């Protein structure tokens, strides 16, 4: 009985030992698997760290290279900036000199142009004044010529009256003719009428005086000469008016041109 109990206890103990061994074996396998997994993870992590370290070293080397390039570029930029500043200063100096010279040339040209315009304007004014004076003189001469023509017509009428034999008015006619001749001589008489005319006071008689005046003055020739003279004076007056208008136009154009130039 005791042996049976001992055998039963031993068998129970062996069963417990086997169960415990199975449990321990399972636990060892589990631990071993976990250890293997941890080792694999550690190796992977170590490899990843090594990769990161290599990448860090590579990046560090690249950063150093970039820093060296940056320092070299900074030096180049400093050199280029210094050269650029020097060239810019020289360019500004040359530009200032050229601008100053151009300003002086422009001022000199403007002064010369203003002086030339003023000279031309003064010359135009002087020419205009001379043309005006000439026109006034011509108008005065024309009026005197017209007055002389009227007096010549009166003289011709008096000579015709004297030649027609009006004895009653011989003394009055002679006095009028003498007065007209004196006025013509003092004003601007026609040269063709001076020498042939003899004053009635200087003649030998009324018949000789009438014959001299009649032979000296030919009415058709006098009328034709007066007409030609009138046409000539009219052409001269028109020419003077055209020249006056032309000079006025040139003076106004010169004034406008001078005003426009002075604005700039």
PEKAVEN-V936903 format. One record per run of one state. SS is the DSSP state (H for helix, E for strand, L for the rest). FROM is the first residue (numbers start at 1). TO is the last residue. If there is no record, write none. Layout:
SS/FROM/TO
SS/FROM/TO
//
This chain:
L/1/1
H/2/163
L/164/169
H/170/186
L/187/190
H/191/193
L/194/205
H/206/216
L/217/218
H/219/263
L/264/264
//
